[in-house]
Amino acid sequence: MAMKQVACSAIKAVANSGSSSVLTRQLHASPGSKKIVGVFYKANEYFTKNPNFVGCVEGALGLRQWLESQGHQYIVTDDKDGPDCELDKHIPDLHVLISTPFHPAYVTAERIKKAKNLQLLLTAGIGSDHVDLKAAAEAGLTVAEVTGSNVVSVAEDELMRILILVRNFLPGHHQVITGDWNVAGIAYRAYDLEGKTVGTIGAGRIGKLLLQRLKPFNCNLLYHDRVKIDPELEKQTGAKFEEDLDAMLPKCDIIVVNMPLTEKTRGMFDKDRITKMKKGVLIVNNARGAIMDTQAVADACSSGHIAGYSGDVWFPQPAPKDHPWRYMPNQAMTPHISGTTIDAQLRYAAGVKDMLDRYFKGEEFPVQNYIVKEGELAPQYR
């Protein structure tokens, strides 16, 4: 059914929400000026260094000329937090909000309630957990993202982080910067990746790509997910399915988190679950910071139970200056960068433009892009 037809139907209740009343908002596909707000990180002096740097405030996903030529209002900002932020000034009358996981605009139930004209929430990238999805569904909003746009980028980054931790790379790099030279201070905890057991928790698009990239390293590959991957891919990678997560954890030398943030996975890795891991485990998390118990991770890194932790996701984002992960030992953390390579930016910018064009025309989005549609959450968020 076309989007304009969908818009005219009553919005279904969120699965398992128990809500007795669901509001209906219509996606107006008829011609007319729309107010579109984008929230991205600022590039400042770096914007001019690359003509393809579109994922920032200054680049505005390359949409400004196209949108304004059609009579739409396009406002872009990085100011998203606090009672007097720029975003909140536009909440009451915007029609579309575009955000990104790398500088997320937290779309709370309160903001949704104030956004009387809001119809569409788009994520430039993958992962829409910065939106209160239950509130969005109950309000009859459509939430969509550019599925697949940066899966290669994130999988490559995960492989890099695994190698950085296994080879104890960062202390050696720091020695060079500080003028030191102490081979023993690096080598005493540097290992080969070959022969190690690597487990991915989640084997969706990114998890599968990681398994394929790890295959040439001759690791023992394990994966945990709700469902098994395709038998042919299992055969190609040699990956073994582990139905019981807690049984898999102590088998792994390296654990990679590749699951979405949901109410079920929030805080999933607390002190008790970390204790079940092998002493000296290495963890890579490019999924979402809130999947981990922040203090439990910091304490385990300090005690040595976690021998190394790397990732680019934090909670909240940007991470405050006193966030414990900034100062815990044996970490190789960065800002949220893995999925915003220039190549990824071009892909998710094109995906956002495609969905906006479909929205204006009243057409359906690619089915895999929907996170909330007609009051229903996508399966991975239920």
Protein Blocks (a to p, Z undefined) as FASTA:
>chain_A
ZZklmmmpccdddehklpabdcdddddfbgcddddddddddekjmmmmpmklmkbmklnn
ommmmmmmnopacdddfbfgdjkbmklmmmmmpfbdcddfklccdddfklmmmmmmbmbd
cdedehjklpcfklmmmnopacdddehklmmmmmmmmmmmmmmmmnommmmmmmmmnopa
cfklmmmmcccfehpacddehjafklmmmmmmmmmnopacddddfbdcdfklmmmnopac
dfblmlmmmmpmbdcdfbdcdfklgoklgfklmmmpcehiacddfkbfklpcfklmmmmm
mnomambdcdjbdcdddddfklmklmmghiacdddfklmcfklmmmmmmmmmmmmmmmmn
opacdfklpmbgghiacfklZZ
